[in-house]
Amino acid sequence: MSTLDHPRMHKEHHVAECEHMIWLEDIRRWRTEHRRAAAMLAQVQAALLHQDAALEAHAETVRAHDLNVQRHEREIPDHERGGSEVDHDKPADTYRELQAKHDHAREAHQRIKAHHGMVTAEIRRLSEKLLAPM
């Protein structure tokens, strides 16, 4: 039979109690940080919904531009059949305006594409970390 070493047990209990106090303080701090993180996630979700609305606005811009290009394409044969001198420059002016809008839409699309890729990759990375066991 083993004999009980009371002084050693008291010392180990004291060490355990000290560790427990530290651990409980850590847990209190972590829970506060979790609540802050949850609030940040709510803000992120709201931002994602706002960005979804921006994506829809971008899609509307693209669709409207496409309709304008199609309309211009249908006007070209009319112009080729003849027209007044005043109207002679109209298709070229319209074309330059459409090109400028297209270039602007392309730049916006590239910015959106890069931002979307970065955001979704970060959310995916965060999701994988959060769903992994602690």
C-alpha positions, -999 to 999 in steps of 0.1 A, spaced: 0 0 0 12 35 -7 13 61 20 -3 94 15 20 123 13 -3 151 27 21 180 23 27 170 -14 -11 167 -20 -17 201 -4 10 216 -26 -5 199 -58 -40 211 -48 -27 246 -44 -10 245 -78 -42 232 -93 -63 259 -76 -39 286 -90 -41 271 -125 -79 270 -122 -80 307 -113 -58 315 -144 -78 293 -166 -111 308 -155 -97 343 -161 -86 331 -196 -121 318 -202 -137 350 -191 -115 370 -214 -121 346 -243 -158 348 -238 -156 386 -240 -136 382 -272 -161 357 -286 -189 382 -280 -169 409 -298 -162 385 -326 -199 376 -329 -207 413 -332 -180 416 -359 -195 386 -377 -229 403 -376 -213 434 -392 -196 412 -418 -230 396 -426 -246 430 -430 -217 442 -452 -221 410 -474 -258 418 -478 -249 454 -488 -224 441 -512 -249 417 -527 -271 447 -534 -240 464 -551 -236 432 -572 -272 435 -584 -266 472 -592 -235 462 -612 -255 435 -630 -282 461 -639 -255 484 -652 -241 456 -674 -276 446 -687 -285 483 -695 -251 487 -713 -258 455 -733 -292 469 -744 -276 501 -754 -250 482 -775 -277 461 -791 -297 493 -799 -266 509 -814 -259 478 -834 -294 480 -849 -290 517 -857 -258 511 -878 -276 497 -909 -300 527 -909 -270 550 -908 -252 531 -936 -283 535 -958 -279 572 -956 -289 600 -934 -284 637 -930 -250 653 -924 -261 662 -889 -269 626 -881 -236 614 -897 -216 619 -866 -242 605 -842 -233 568 -845 -196 576 -840 -204 598 -810 -227 571 -796 -200 545 -802 -174 565 -783 -198 570 -755 -206 533 -753 -169 524 -754 -162 548 -725 -190 533 -705 -178 498 -714 -143 506 -702 -156 520 -670 -178 489 -665 -148 467 -672 -127 485 -646 -155 483 -620 -159 446 -628 -122 439 -623 -123 457 -589 -154 438 -579 -139 405 -590 -107 410 -570 -126 422 -539 -151 393 -542 -122 367 -545 -104 381 -515 -135 383 -493 -148 349 -501 -114 333 -496 -110 350 -462 -145 339 -452 -139 304 -463 -106 303 -444 -122 317 -413 -151 292 -416 -128 263 -419 -109 274 -387 -141 280 -368 -157 247 -377 -125 228 -367 -126 213 -332 -110 235 -305 
